[in-house]
Amino acid sequence: MPQYKKYKKYKKYKKYGRGNLKPAPDSYVKRDYRLTVGAAGFSTFQVKVKETDLLIMAPVDVNGLAYDLVHRYRNQLENYINHNPAFQSSLQPLDIDRLAPPIVKDMFKASATAGVGPMAAVAGAVAEYVGGGLLAEAGIEEVVVENGGDIFLHRREDCRIAVFAGPSPLSNKVGVKVKAAAMPMGVCTSSASVGHSLSFGAADAVTVLAANTALADAAATRLGNEVGRDCPLSQALDTAREISGIRGVVIIRGEDIGAWGEIELVDLA
């Protein structure tokens, strides 16, 4: 059953109000949340190409290969969009193109499953394809790729992922635990109050877990659209149950939090 409650532990914070919020807090624009990210014994580096801005953690420095992979998959996406502009602009699923590159086909499939446009899956798809490429071509066994809040996670130990929820008092104080046995895993977050992605809802964070990172990204967008200002979070959690392939979801709106599925919440306060 969906879980829905107010976190009474955080009542010391002032009542949440949406009128004074900025669309993208400086902590997101500057990626300050990355300062708290780390894994013992891992090299951490940034790969930035045009709009793509990745934080990568790996056992060895694979910076050069990571840049090559980003260019490879960006070129595939850009070339496809140049010949098929509807792929970029559509807010609805499109018929899959069987001749498209694999990363594009994964975005087609994710959008169809979640009921959103294909570009809703782009950040998750890039994170997974770059991460998968590093695993296959660098000879490493573990990697984490974060792409603007969308994460491809492949570790041999349990991990805790903090939920960045912008102005919510729960931001970075609640996280999810991802067990090693469940990996690889996509952990993707959509928000109406943080970042530049299009959202028609009012959630500060909708975090989705799925084995396919493109699907987790698309589903986070879909569920974020379902969270209105006044409607109960249970409405979006019920929708989550209908999206095939997702493992679980956490929704934060102000002081409210709800969860469904294979979710183990972690108190990071």
C-alpha positions in Angstrom: 0.0 0.0 0.0 1.2 3.6 -0.6 2.7 5.3 2.4 1.8 8.9 3.0 2.4 11.0 6.0 3.7 14.4 7.3 7.2 14.2 8.8 6.4 15.5 12.3 10.0 15.3 13.1 10.5 18.4 10.9 7.8 20.6 12.4 10.4 23.0 13.7 10.6 24.4 10.2 8.3 27.2 9.2 5.2 26.4 7.2 6.1 25.8 3.6 4.9 28.4 1.1 5.4 28.3 -2.6 4.9 32.0 -3.4 8.5 33.1 -2.7 10.3 30.2 -4.3 12.9 30.6 -7.1 12.5 28.2 -10.0 16.1 26.9 -9.7 17.9 27.4 -6.4 21.6 28.4 -6.6 22.5 25.1 -4.9 21.2 23.3 -8.0 22.5 25.8 -10.6 26.0 25.6 -9.1 25.6 21.8 -8.4 26.5 22.5 -4.8 24.8 19.3 -3.8 27.7 17.4 -5.4 30.0 18.6 -2.6 28.4 16.1 -0.3 28.7 13.2 -2.8 31.5 10.6 -2.5 32.6 7.0 -2.4 35.6 5.9 -0.4 38.5 4.9 -2.7 36.8 6.2 -5.9 38.1 8.9 -8.2 35.5 11.7 -8.7 35.4 14.0 -11.7 33.1 16.1 -13.9 32.5 15.7 -17.6 30.8 18.7 -19.2 29.9 18.8 -22.9 27.3 21.5 -23.9 24.2 20.8 -21.9 25.5 17.5 -20.5 27.0 17.9 -17.1 28.0 14.6 -15.5 29.6 13.7 -12.1 31.3 10.4 -12.4 32.7 8.2 -9.6 34.9 5.2 -10.6 37.7 3.1 -9.0 40.2 4.6 -11.5 40.4 7.8 -13.5 38.4 7.2 -16.7 38.0 10.8 -17.6 39.2 10.6 -21.2 37.0 7.6 -22.1 34.0 9.3 -20.4 34.4 12.4 -22.6 34.5 10.1 -25.7 31.3 8.3 -24.6 29.5 11.6 -23.9 30.4 12.8 -27.4 29.4 9.5 -28.9 25.9 9.4 -27.5 25.3 13.1 -27.8 26.2 12.8 -31.5 23.7 10.0 -31.9 21.0 12.0 -30.2 21.7 15.2 -32.0 21.9 13.5 -35.5 18.6 11.8 -34.8 16.9 15.0 -33.7 18.1 16.8 -36.7 16.3 14.4 -39.0 13.3 13.8 -36.6 12.6 17.1 -34.8 9.3 15.7 -33.3 11.5 13.5 -31.1 12.7 16.6 -29.3 9.5 18.6 -29.1 6.8 16.0 -28.4 5.2 15.8 -25.0 3.5 12.5 -25.8 5.0 9.1 -26.7 5.8 8.5 -30.3 5.8 5.3 -32.4 9.2 3.6 -31.9 11.7 3.9 -34.8 13.2 0.4 -35.2 16.1 1.9 -37.1 17.1 4.4 -34.4 20.3 4.0 -32.4 19.9 2.0 -29.2 19.9 5.0 -26.9 17.1 6.6 -28.9 15.1 3.4 -28.9 15.4 3.1 -25.1 14.0 6.6 -24.8 11.1 5.7 -27.1 10.3 2.7 -24.9 10.7 4.6 -21.6 8.4 7.4 -22.8 5.8 4.9 -24.0 5.8 3.1 -20.7 5.6 6.3 -18.6 3.2 8.2 -20.9 5.5 11.2 -21.6 7.5 12.6 -24.4 10.8 10.9 -25.3 13.1 13.7 -24.1 11.8 13.2 -20.6 14.2 10.2 -20.6 17.3 11.9 -22.0 19.2 12.5 -18.8 18.7 9.0 -17.5 19.5 7.5 -20.8 22.8 9.4 -21.2 23.8 8.5 -17.6 23.2 4.8 -18.2 24.8 4.6 -21.6 27.9 6.5 -20.4 28.1 4.3 -17.2 27.5 1.1 -19.2 30.2 2.2 -21.7 32.7 2.7 -18.9 32.0 -0.7 -17.4 32.4 -2.4 -20.8 35.4 -0.5 -22.2 37.4 0.6 -19.1 37.5 -2.9 -17.5 36.0 -1.6 -14.3 33.4 -3.3 -12.2 31.8 -0.3 -10.4 30.7 3.2 -11.5 28.3 5.9 -10.5 27.1 8.5 -13.1 25.0 11.5 -12.0 23.4 13.7 -14.6 21.5 16.6 -13.0 19.9 14.5 -10.3 19.5 11.4 -12.5 21.8 8.5 -11.5 23.1 5.3 -13.0 24.3 3.2 -10.0 26.5 0.1 -10.3 28.2 -0.7 -7.0 29.1 -3.9 -5.2 28.0 -2.5 -1.8 24.8 -0.9 -0.5 24.5 2.9 -1.2 22.5 5.7 0.3 21.2 8.4 -2.1 20.0 11.7 -0.6 16.9 13.3 -2.1 17.6 16.9 -3.1 14.2 18.6 -2.8 15.1 22.3 -3.2 13.2 24.5 -0.8 11.5 21.7 1.1 12.7 21.3 4.7 13.2 17.6 4.0 15.8 18.3 1.3 18.9 16.2 1.8 17.5 15.0 5.1 15.8 12.0 3.6 17.4 9.4 1.4 16.8 6.0 -0.1 19.0 2.9 0.4 19.8 0.9 -2.7 21.1 -2.6 -1.9 24.0 -4.0 -3.9 21.9 -7.0 -4.9 19.5 -4.7 -6.7 22.1 -3.0 -8.9 22.5 -1.9 -11.6 19.8 0.7 -10.7 18.6 4.0 -12.0 17.7 6.6 -9.4 16.1 9.6 -11.0 14.5 12.7 -9.6 12.1 15.2 -11.1 11.1 18.5 -9.5 8.8 21.5 -10.1 10.9 23.8 -7.9 14.4 22.8 -8.9 16.2 22.7 -12.2 15.2 23.5 -15.7 13.2 20.4 -16.8 9.6 20.9 -17.7 7.1 19.9 -15.0 3.4 20.5 -14.8 3.2 19.5 -11.1 4.0 21.0 -7.8 6.4 18.4 -6.3 9.7 19.4 -4.8 11.1 16.0 -5.6 9.8 12.8 -7.2 12.5 10.1 -7.0 12.0 6.9 -8.9 14.0 3.6 -8.8 14.1 1.3 -11.8 16.5 -1.1 -13.4 16.4 1.0 -16.6 17.6 4.6 -15.9 15.8 6.0 -18.9 12.5 4.6 -17.6 13.2 5.9 -14.1 13.8 9.4 -15.6 10.6 9.3 -17.7 8.5 7.9 -14.8 9.8 10.6 -12.5 8.6 13.2 -15.0 5.2 11.6 -15.3 4.7 11.3 -11.6 5.9 14.8 -11.0 3.2 16.0 -13.4 0.6 14.1 -11.2 1.5 15.9 -8.0 -0.8 19.0 -7.7 -0.6 21.7 -5.0 -3.6 20.4 -3.1 -4.2 16.8 -4.2 -3.1 14.0 -1.9 0.3 12.4 -2.7 -1.5 9.0 -2.7 -3.0 9.9 -6.1 0.5 10.0 -7.7 1.5 6.9 -5.8 -1.4 5.1 -7.2 -0.3 6.1 -10.7 3.2 4.8 -9.9 1.8 1.3 -9.3 0.5 1.3 -12.9 3.9 2.1 -14.5 5.4 -1.3 -15.5 9.1 -1.7 -14.6 9.6 0.8 -11.8 10.7 -0.5 -8.4 9.6 2.3 -6.2 9.0 6.0 -5.7 9.5 8.7 -3.1 7.5 12.0 -3.4 8.3 15.2 -1.4 6.1 18.3 -1.5 6.9 20.8 1.2 6.7 19.0 4.5 4.8 16.0 3.1 6.5 12.8 2.0 5.0 9.6 0.4 6.6 6.4 -0.7 5.6 3.2 -2.6 7.3 0.0 -3.7 10.8 -1.3 -2.9 11.8 1.8 -1.0 13.9 1.8 2.2 13.9 5.4 3.5 17.0 6.6 5.3 17.1 9.5 7.9 20.0 11.7 6.9 19.1 14.7 9.2 
